[in-house]
Amino acid sequence: MSDQSEVGIVLANAPRLERAFGRKLAAFITLVSLYFARRRPGLLGLLASLVMMAVLGIQAWLKFGW
């Protein structure tokens, strides 16, 4: 399966996720799904993605108080 079709499937299911889980959790699930659906980047792209995921995780932790 190509990356474009996997991304299309994730985006097509986004409205269903929003109805089922609410806007915030659906956005989080969609972002994580898009991260895993795309092609794997090189070392620099991987490092940037890991830093971004860590920043988003810290932001969510501070906002929701998990």
PyMOL Python script that loads the backbone (N, CA, C, O; Angstrom):
from pymol import cmd

cmd.read_pdbstr("""\
ATOM      1  N   MET A   1       0.852  -1.176   0.000  1.00  0.00           N
ATOM      2  CA  MET A   1       0.000   0.000   0.000  1.00  0.00           C
ATOM      3  C   MET A   1       0.899   1.241   0.000  1.00  0.00           C
ATOM      4  O   MET A   1       1.863   1.311   0.763  1.00  0.00           O
ATOM      5  N   SER A   2       0.594   2.188  -0.829  1.00  0.00           N
ATOM      6  CA  SER A   2       1.433   3.373  -0.915  1.00  0.00           C
ATOM      7  C   SER A   2       1.156   4.323   0.244  1.00  0.00           C
ATOM      8  O   SER A   2       0.116   4.248   0.899  1.00  0.00           O
ATOM      9  N   ASP A   3       2.102   5.209   0.478  1.00  0.00           N
ATOM     10  CA  ASP A   3       1.975   6.168   1.579  1.00  0.00           C
ATOM     11  C   ASP A   3       0.798   7.109   1.365  1.00  0.00           C
ATOM     12  O   ASP A   3       0.113   7.468   2.323  1.00  0.00           O
ATOM     13  N   GLN A   4       0.552   7.515   0.117  1.00  0.00           N
ATOM     14  CA  GLN A   4      -0.534   8.452  -0.150  1.00  0.00           C
ATOM     15  C   GLN A   4      -1.890   7.850   0.182  1.00  0.00           C
ATOM     16  O   GLN A   4      -2.763   8.545   0.700  1.00  0.00           O
ATOM     17  N   SER A   5      -2.078   6.569  -0.108  1.00  0.00           N
ATOM     18  CA  SER A   5      -3.364   5.961   0.194  1.00  0.00           C
ATOM     19  C   SER A   5      -3.537   5.776   1.698  1.00  0.00           C
ATOM     20  O   SER A   5      -4.649   5.904   2.209  1.00  0.00           O
ATOM     21  N   GLU A   6      -2.452   5.478   2.414  1.00  0.00           N
ATOM     22  CA  GLU A   6      -2.533   5.345   3.868  1.00  0.00           C
ATOM     23  C   GLU A   6      -2.880   6.685   4.513  1.00  0.00           C
ATOM     24  O   GLU A   6      -3.684   6.733   5.444  1.00  0.00           O
ATOM     25  N   VAL A   7      -2.286   7.763   4.030  1.00  0.00           N
ATOM     26  CA  VAL A   7      -2.604   9.101   4.543  1.00  0.00           C
ATOM     27  C   VAL A   7      -4.049   9.442   4.222  1.00  0.00           C
ATOM     28  O   VAL A   7      -4.745  10.029   5.050  1.00  0.00           O
ATOM     29  N   GLY A   8      -4.505   9.083   3.033  1.00  0.00           N
ATOM     30  CA  GLY A   8      -5.897   9.324   2.659  1.00  0.00           C
ATOM     31  C   GLY A   8      -6.872   8.588   3.564  1.00  0.00           C
ATOM     32  O   GLY A   8      -7.913   9.132   3.933  1.00  0.00           O
ATOM     33  N   ILE A   9      -6.539   7.356   3.920  1.00  0.00           N
ATOM     34  CA  ILE A   9      -7.402   6.581   4.819  1.00  0.00           C
ATOM     35  C   ILE A   9      -7.464   7.233   6.198  1.00  0.00           C
ATOM     36  O   ILE A   9      -8.537   7.342   6.790  1.00  0.00           O
ATOM     37  N   VAL A  10      -6.317   7.665   6.703  1.00  0.00           N
ATOM     38  CA  VAL A  10      -6.285   8.320   8.019  1.00  0.00           C
ATOM     39  C   VAL A  10      -7.135   9.582   7.999  1.00  0.00           C
ATOM     40  O   VAL A  10      -7.925   9.817   8.913  1.00  0.00           O
ATOM     41  N   LEU A  11      -6.974  10.400   6.954  1.00  0.00           N
ATOM     42  CA  LEU A  11      -7.734  11.651   6.881  1.00  0.00           C
ATOM     43  C   LEU A  11      -9.225  11.408   6.647  1.00  0.00           C
ATOM     44  O   LEU A  11     -10.060  12.182   7.116  1.00  0.00           O
ATOM     45  N   ALA A  12      -9.560  10.345   5.930  1.00  0.00           N
ATOM     46  CA  ALA A  12     -10.972  10.028   5.706  1.00  0.00           C
ATOM     47  C   ALA A  12     -11.662   9.592   6.994  1.00  0.00           C
ATOM     48  O   ALA A  12     -12.860   9.815   7.169  1.00  0.00           O
ATOM     49  N   ASN A  13     -10.904   8.970   7.893  1.00  0.00           N
ATOM     50  CA  ASN A  13     -11.482   8.500   9.154  1.00  0.00           C
ATOM     51  C   ASN A  13     -11.489   9.564  10.245  1.00  0.00           C
ATOM     52  O   ASN A  13     -12.040   9.328  11.320  1.00  0.00           O
ATOM     53  N   ALA A  14     -10.902  10.714  10.002  1.00  0.00           N
ATOM     54  CA  ALA A  14     -10.830  11.768  11.019  1.00  0.00           C
ATOM     55  C   ALA A  14     -12.203  12.225  11.515  1.00  0.00           C
ATOM     56  O   ALA A  14     -12.363  12.400  12.723  1.00  0.00           O
ATOM     57  N   PRO A  15     -13.204  12.428  10.651  1.00  0.00           N
ATOM     58  CA  PRO A  15     -14.521  12.836  11.174  1.00  0.00           C
ATOM     59  C   PRO A  15     -15.158  11.781  12.084  1.00  0.00           C
ATOM     60  O   PRO A  15     -15.822  12.124  13.062  1.00  0.00           O
ATOM     61  N   ARG A  16     -14.958  10.512  11.766  1.00  0.00           N
ATOM     62  CA  ARG A  16     -15.495   9.445  12.629  1.00  0.00           C
ATOM     63  C   ARG A  16     -14.819   9.463  13.990  1.00  0.00           C
ATOM     64  O   ARG A  16     -15.472   9.284  15.018  1.00  0.00           O
ATOM     65  N   LEU A  17     -13.515   9.678  13.993  1.00  0.00           N
ATOM     66  CA  LEU A  17     -12.801   9.757  15.266  1.00  0.00           C
ATOM     67  C   LEU A  17     -13.293  10.928  16.098  1.00  0.00           C
ATOM     68  O   LEU A  17     -13.430  10.818  17.316  1.00  0.00           O
ATOM     69  N   GLU A  18     -13.559  12.052  15.435  1.00  0.00           N
ATOM     70  CA  GLU A  18     -14.033  13.229  16.159  1.00  0.00           C
ATOM     71  C   GLU A  18     -15.393  12.965  16.799  1.00  0.00           C
ATOM     72  O   GLU A  18     -15.628  13.369  17.938  1.00  0.00           O
ATOM     73  N   ARG A  19     -16.273  12.303  16.091  1.00  0.00           N
ATOM     74  CA  ARG A  19     -17.593  11.978  16.656  1.00  0.00           C
ATOM     75  C   ARG A  19     -17.465  10.991  17.816  1.00  0.00           C
ATOM     76  O   ARG A  19     -18.200  11.082  18.799  1.00  0.00           O
ATOM     77  N   ALA A  20     -16.531  10.051  17.695  1.00  0.00           N
ATOM     78  CA  ALA A  20     -16.405   9.012  18.708  1.00  0.00           C
ATOM     79  C   ALA A  20     -15.663   9.478  19.956  1.00  0.00           C
ATOM     80  O   ALA A  20     -16.043   9.114  21.069  1.00  0.00           O
ATOM     81  N   PHE A  21     -14.607  10.280  19.787  1.00  0.00           N
ATOM     82  CA  PHE A  21     -13.740  10.612  20.911  1.00  0.00           C
ATOM     83  C   PHE A  21     -13.709  12.085  21.286  1.00  0.00           C
ATOM     84  O   PHE A  21     -13.129  12.436  22.314  1.00  0.00           O
ATOM     85  N   GLY A  22     -14.302  12.941  20.503  1.00  0.00           N
ATOM     86  CA  GLY A  22     -14.201  14.374  20.761  1.00  0.00           C
ATOM     87  C   GLY A  22     -13.077  14.975  19.942  1.00  0.00           C
ATOM     88  O   GLY A  22     -12.236  14.262  19.394  1.00  0.00           O
ATOM     89  N   ARG A  23     -13.076  16.302  19.869  1.00  0.00           N
ATOM     90  CA  ARG A  23     -12.151  17.000  18.976  1.00  0.00           C
ATOM     91  C   ARG A  23     -10.683  16.851  19.383  1.00  0.00           C
ATOM     92  O   ARG A  23      -9.840  16.568  18.532  1.00  0.00           O
ATOM     93  N   LYS A  24     -10.366  17.033  20.655  1.00  0.00           N
ATOM     94  CA  LYS A  24      -8.964  17.023  21.078  1.00  0.00           C
ATOM     95  C   LYS A  24      -8.328  15.645  20.952  1.00  0.00           C
ATOM     96  O   LYS A  24      -7.231  15.508  20.409  1.00  0.00           O
ATOM     97  N   LEU A  25      -9.018  14.625  21.454  1.00  0.00           N
ATOM     98  CA  LEU A  25      -8.459  13.277  21.377  1.00  0.00           C
ATOM     99  C   LEU A  25      -8.394  12.793  19.933  1.00  0.00           C
ATOM    100  O   LEU A  25      -7.450  12.097  19.559  1.00  0.00           O
ATOM    101  N   ALA A  26      -9.379  13.149  19.119  1.00  0.00           N
ATOM    102  CA  ALA A  26      -9.366  12.768  17.703  1.00  0.00           C
ATOM    103  C   ALA A  26      -8.196  13.435  16.981  1.00  0.00           C
ATOM    104  O   ALA A  26      -7.556  12.809  16.136  1.00  0.00           O
ATOM    105  N   ALA A  27      -7.915  14.684  17.301  1.00  0.00           N
ATOM    106  CA  ALA A  27      -6.777  15.373  16.678  1.00  0.00           C
ATOM    107  C   ALA A  27      -5.472  14.689  17.058  1.00  0.00           C
ATOM    108  O   ALA A  27      -4.591  14.518  16.216  1.00  0.00           O
ATOM    109  N   PHE A  28      -5.344  14.300  18.308  1.00  0.00           N
ATOM    110  CA  PHE A  28      -4.132  13.608  18.764  1.00  0.00           C
ATOM    111  C   PHE A  28      -3.979  12.263  18.057  1.00  0.00           C
ATOM    112  O   PHE A  28      -2.896  11.934  17.573  1.00  0.00           O
ATOM    113  N   ILE A  29      -5.060  11.485  17.995  1.00  0.00           N
ATOM    114  CA  ILE A  29      -5.018  10.184  17.328  1.00  0.00           C
ATOM    115  C   ILE A  29      -4.687  10.352  15.848  1.00  0.00           C
ATOM    116  O   ILE A  29      -3.913   9.572  15.294  1.00  0.00           O
ATOM    117  N   THR A  30      -5.263  11.359  15.210  1.00  0.00           N
ATOM    118  CA  THR A  30      -4.999  11.601  13.791  1.00  0.00           C
ATOM    119  C   THR A  30      -3.543  11.981  13.561  1.00  0.00           C
ATOM    120  O   THR A  30      -2.920  11.494  12.618  1.00  0.00           O
ATOM    121  N   LEU A  31      -2.993  12.843  14.411  1.00  0.00           N
ATOM    122  CA  LEU A  31      -1.587  13.231  14.254  1.00  0.00           C
ATOM    123  C   LEU A  31      -0.651  12.054  14.437  1.00  0.00           C
ATOM    124  O   LEU A  31       0.307  11.901  13.679  1.00  0.00           O
ATOM    125  N   VAL A  32      -0.911  11.227  15.422  1.00  0.00           N
ATOM    126  CA  VAL A  32      -0.070  10.046  15.637  1.00  0.00           C
ATOM    127  C   VAL A  32      -0.204   9.084  14.456  1.00  0.00           C
ATOM    128  O   VAL A  32       0.787   8.512  14.002  1.00  0.00           O
ATOM    129  N   SER A  33      -1.421   8.911  13.963  1.00  0.00           N
ATOM    130  CA  SER A  33      -1.634   8.031  12.816  1.00  0.00           C
ATOM    131  C   SER A  33      -0.922   8.545  11.573  1.00  0.00           C
ATOM    132  O   SER A  33      -0.332   7.767  10.824  1.00  0.00           O
ATOM    133  N   LEU A  34      -0.978   9.855  11.354  1.00  0.00           N
ATOM    134  CA  LEU A  34      -0.266  10.430  10.211  1.00  0.00           C
ATOM    135  C   LEU A  34       1.236  10.268  10.350  1.00  0.00           C
ATOM    136  O   LEU A  34       1.935  10.057   9.359  1.00  0.00           O
ATOM    137  N   TYR A  35       1.732  10.363  11.570  1.00  0.00           N
ATOM    138  CA  TYR A  35       3.165  10.185  11.801  1.00  0.00           C
ATOM    139  C   TYR A  35       3.599   8.776  11.387  1.00  0.00           C
ATOM    140  O   TYR A  35       4.631   8.605  10.739  1.00  0.00           O
ATOM    141  N   PHE A  36       2.808   7.776  11.763  1.00  0.00           N
ATOM    142  CA  PHE A  36       3.178   6.400  11.449  1.00  0.00           C
ATOM    143  C   PHE A  36       2.824   5.998  10.015  1.00  0.00           C
ATOM    144  O   PHE A  36       3.360   5.007   9.520  1.00  0.00           O
ATOM    145  N   ALA A  37       1.944   6.728   9.334  1.00  0.00           N
ATOM    146  CA  ALA A  37       1.548   6.376   7.975  1.00  0.00           C
ATOM    147  C   ALA A  37       2.536   6.880   6.929  1.00  0.00           C
ATOM    148  O   ALA A  37       2.609   6.320   5.835  1.00  0.00           O
ATOM    149  N   ARG A  38       3.281   7.906   7.238  1.00  0.00           N
ATOM    150  CA  ARG A  38       4.165   8.463   6.213  1.00  0.00           C
ATOM    151  C   ARG A  38       5.469   7.676   6.133  1.00  0.00           C
ATOM    152  O   ARG A  38       5.775   6.857   7.000  1.00  0.00           O
ATOM    153  N   ARG A  39       6.235   7.943   5.066  1.00  0.00           N
ATOM    154  CA  ARG A  39       7.504   7.250   4.882  1.00  0.00           C
ATOM    155  C   ARG A  39       8.480   7.647   5.968  1.00  0.00           C
ATOM    156  O   ARG A  39       8.403   8.745   6.520  1.00  0.00           O
ATOM    157  N   ARG A  40       9.375   6.767   6.263  1.00  0.00           N
ATOM    158  CA  ARG A  40      10.377   7.029   7.292  1.00  0.00           C
ATOM    159  C   ARG A  40      11.425   8.011   6.777  1.00  0.00           C
ATOM    160  O   ARG A  40      11.999   7.795   5.709  1.00  0.00           O
ATOM    161  N   PRO A  41      11.682   9.082   7.519  1.00  0.00           N
ATOM    162  CA  PRO A  41      12.679  10.073   7.089  1.00  0.00           C
ATOM    163  C   PRO A  41      14.097   9.616   7.418  1.00  0.00           C
ATOM    164  O   PRO A  41      14.308   8.567   8.027  1.00  0.00           O
ATOM    165  N   GLY A  42      15.061  10.432   6.997  1.00  0.00           N
ATOM    166  CA  GLY A  42      16.444  10.172   7.337  1.00  0.00           C
ATOM    167  C   GLY A  42      16.712  10.486   8.808  1.00  0.00           C
ATOM    168  O   GLY A  42      15.784  10.765   9.566  1.00  0.00           O
ATOM    169  N   LEU A  43      17.957  10.440   9.198  1.00  0.00           N
ATOM    170  CA  LEU A  43      18.328  10.637  10.595  1.00  0.00           C
ATOM    171  C   LEU A  43      17.940  12.026  11.099  1.00  0.00           C
ATOM    172  O   LEU A  43      17.432  12.158  12.213  1.00  0.00           O
ATOM    173  N   LEU A  44      18.170  13.056  10.297  1.00  0.00           N
ATOM    174  CA  LEU A  44      17.822  14.417  10.710  1.00  0.00           C
ATOM    175  C   LEU A  44      16.307  14.578  10.859  1.00  0.00           C
ATOM    176  O   LEU A  44      15.836  15.185  11.821  1.00  0.00           O
ATOM    177  N   GLY A  45      15.553  14.038   9.911  1.00  0.00           N
ATOM    178  CA  GLY A  45      14.097  14.097   9.996  1.00  0.00           C
ATOM    179  C   GLY A  45      13.567  13.322  11.189  1.00  0.00           C
ATOM    180  O   GLY A  45      12.613  13.752  11.837  1.00  0.00           O
ATOM    181  N   LEU A  46      14.177  12.186  11.482  1.00  0.00           N
ATOM    182  CA  LEU A  46      13.778  11.387  12.630  1.00  0.00           C
ATOM    183  C   LEU A  46      14.032  12.141  13.930  1.00  0.00           C
ATOM    184  O   LEU A  46      13.189  12.136  14.828  1.00  0.00           O
ATOM    185  N   LEU A  47      15.177  12.780  14.033  1.00  0.00           N
ATOM    186  CA  LEU A  47      15.499  13.554  15.225  1.00  0.00           C
ATOM    187  C   LEU A  47      14.526  14.712  15.401  1.00  0.00           C
ATOM    188  O   LEU A  47      14.061  14.969  16.511  1.00  0.00           O
ATOM    189  N   ALA A  48      14.217  15.410  14.319  1.00  0.00           N
ATOM    190  CA  ALA A  48      13.264  16.520  14.389  1.00  0.00           C
ATOM    191  C   ALA A  48      11.878  16.016  14.799  1.00  0.00           C
ATOM    192  O   ALA A  48      11.192  16.670  15.585  1.00  0.00           O
ATOM    193  N   SER A  49      11.465  14.870  14.277  1.00  0.00           N
ATOM    194  CA  SER A  49      10.163  14.307  14.631  1.00  0.00           C
ATOM    195  C   SER A  49      10.117  13.916  16.110  1.00  0.00           C
ATOM    196  O   SER A  49       9.116  14.150  16.787  1.00  0.00           O
ATOM    197  N   LEU A  50      11.186  13.328  16.601  1.00  0.00           N
ATOM    198  CA  LEU A  50      11.223  12.936  18.016  1.00  0.00           C
ATOM    199  C   LEU A  50      11.174  14.143  18.940  1.00  0.00           C
ATOM    200  O   LEU A  50      10.502  14.114  19.971  1.00  0.00           O
ATOM    201  N   VAL A  51      11.886  15.206  18.572  1.00  0.00           N
ATOM    202  CA  VAL A  51      11.849  16.430  19.368  1.00  0.00           C
ATOM    203  C   VAL A  51      10.443  17.023  19.361  1.00  0.00           C
ATOM    204  O   VAL A  51       9.943  17.455  20.400  1.00  0.00           O
ATOM    205  N   MET A  52       9.801  17.044  18.185  1.00  0.00           N
ATOM    206  CA  MET A  52       8.445  17.587  18.086  1.00  0.00           C
ATOM    207  C   MET A  52       7.462  16.750  18.900  1.00  0.00           C
ATOM    208  O   MET A  52       6.601  17.308  19.581  1.00  0.00           O
ATOM    209  N   MET A  53       7.572  15.429  18.844  1.00  0.00           N
ATOM    210  CA  MET A  53       6.684  14.568  19.628  1.00  0.00           C
ATOM    211  C   MET A  53       6.900  14.792  21.124  1.00  0.00           C
ATOM    212  O   MET A  53       5.939  14.790  21.892  1.00  0.00           O
ATOM    213  N   ALA A  54       8.151  14.986  21.545  1.00  0.00           N
ATOM    214  CA  ALA A  54       8.429  15.241  22.958  1.00  0.00           C
ATOM    215  C   ALA A  54       7.823  16.572  23.397  1.00  0.00           C
ATOM    216  O   ALA A  54       7.247  16.667  24.480  1.00  0.00           O
ATOM    217  N   VAL A  55       7.950  17.586  22.565  1.00  0.00           N
ATOM    218  CA  VAL A  55       7.384  18.902  22.897  1.00  0.00           C
ATOM    219  C   VAL A  55       5.864  18.823  22.986  1.00  0.00           C
ATOM    220  O   VAL A  55       5.269  19.372  23.914  1.00  0.00           O
ATOM    221  N   LEU A  56       5.231  18.147  22.031  1.00  0.00           N
ATOM    222  CA  LEU A  56       3.772  17.997  22.069  1.00  0.00           C
ATOM    223  C   LEU A  56       3.336  17.184  23.291  1.00  0.00           C
ATOM    224  O   LEU A  56       2.311  17.487  23.902  1.00  0.00           O
ATOM    225  N   GLY A  57       4.095  16.173  23.642  1.00  0.00           N
ATOM    226  CA  GLY A  57       3.776  15.376  24.823  1.00  0.00           C
ATOM    227  C   GLY A  57       3.873  16.193  26.099  1.00  0.00           C
ATOM    228  O   GLY A  57       3.014  16.080  26.974  1.00  0.00           O
ATOM    229  N   ILE A  58       4.902  17.011  26.214  1.00  0.00           N
ATOM    230  CA  ILE A  58       5.060  17.868  27.397  1.00  0.00           C
ATOM    231  C   ILE A  58       3.940  18.891  27.463  1.00  0.00           C
ATOM    232  O   ILE A  58       3.406  19.169  28.537  1.00  0.00           O
ATOM    233  N   GLN A  59       3.587  19.450  26.315  1.00  0.00           N
ATOM    234  CA  GLN A  59       2.481  20.413  26.273  1.00  0.00           C
ATOM    235  C   GLN A  59       1.176  19.779  26.732  1.00  0.00           C
ATOM    236  O   GLN A  59       0.439  20.371  27.520  1.00  0.00           O
ATOM    237  N   ALA A  60       0.889  18.582  26.244  1.00  0.00           N
ATOM    238  CA  ALA A  60      -0.347  17.886  26.635  1.00  0.00           C
ATOM    239  C   ALA A  60      -0.316  17.545  28.113  1.00  0.00           C
ATOM    240  O   ALA A  60      -1.331  17.661  28.800  1.00  0.00           O
ATOM    241  N   TRP A  61       0.839  17.126  28.607  1.00  0.00           N
ATOM    242  CA  TRP A  61       0.966  16.771  30.022  1.00  0.00           C
ATOM    243  C   TRP A  61       0.714  17.985  30.902  1.00  0.00           C
ATOM    244  O   TRP A  61       0.007  17.886  31.905  1.00  0.00           O
ATOM    245  N   LEU A  62       1.284  19.130  30.537  1.00  0.00           N
ATOM    246  CA  LEU A  62       1.082  20.353  31.331  1.00  0.00           C
ATOM    247  C   LEU A  62      -0.350  20.862  31.247  1.00  0.00           C
ATOM    248  O   LEU A  62      -0.897  21.364  32.229  1.00  0.00           O
ATOM    249  N   LYS A  63      -0.956  20.730  30.067  1.00  0.00           N
ATOM    250  CA  LYS A  63      -2.315  21.257  29.896  1.00  0.00           C
ATOM    251  C   LYS A  63      -3.352  20.378  30.606  1.00  0.00           C
ATOM    252  O   LYS A  63      -4.247  20.894  31.275  1.00  0.00           O
ATOM    253  N   PHE A  64      -3.233  19.061  30.462  1.00  0.00           N
ATOM    254  CA  PHE A  64      -4.235  18.153  31.021  1.00  0.00           C
ATOM    255  C   PHE A  64      -3.877  17.636  32.408  1.00  0.00           C
ATOM    256  O   PHE A  64      -4.721  17.034  33.073  1.00  0.00           O
ATOM    257  N   GLY A  65      -2.660  17.855  32.853  1.00  0.00           N
ATOM    258  CA  GLY A  65      -2.248  17.445  34.196  1.00  0.00           C
ATOM    259  C   GLY A  65      -2.202  15.949  34.410  1.00  0.00           C
ATOM    260  O   GLY A  65      -2.573  15.450  35.473  1.00  0.00           O
ATOM    261  N   TRP A  66      -1.733  15.214  33.367  1.00  0.00           N
ATOM    262  CA  TRP A  66      -1.666  13.758  33.503  1.00  0.00           C
ATOM    263  C   TRP A  66      -0.570  13.392  34.406  1.00  0.00           C
ATOM    264  O   TRP A  66      -0.344  12.207  34.654  1.00  0.00           O
TER     265      TRP A  66
END
""", "prot")
cmd.dss("prot")
cmd.show_as("cartoon", "prot")
cmd.util.cbc("prot")
cmd.orient("prot")
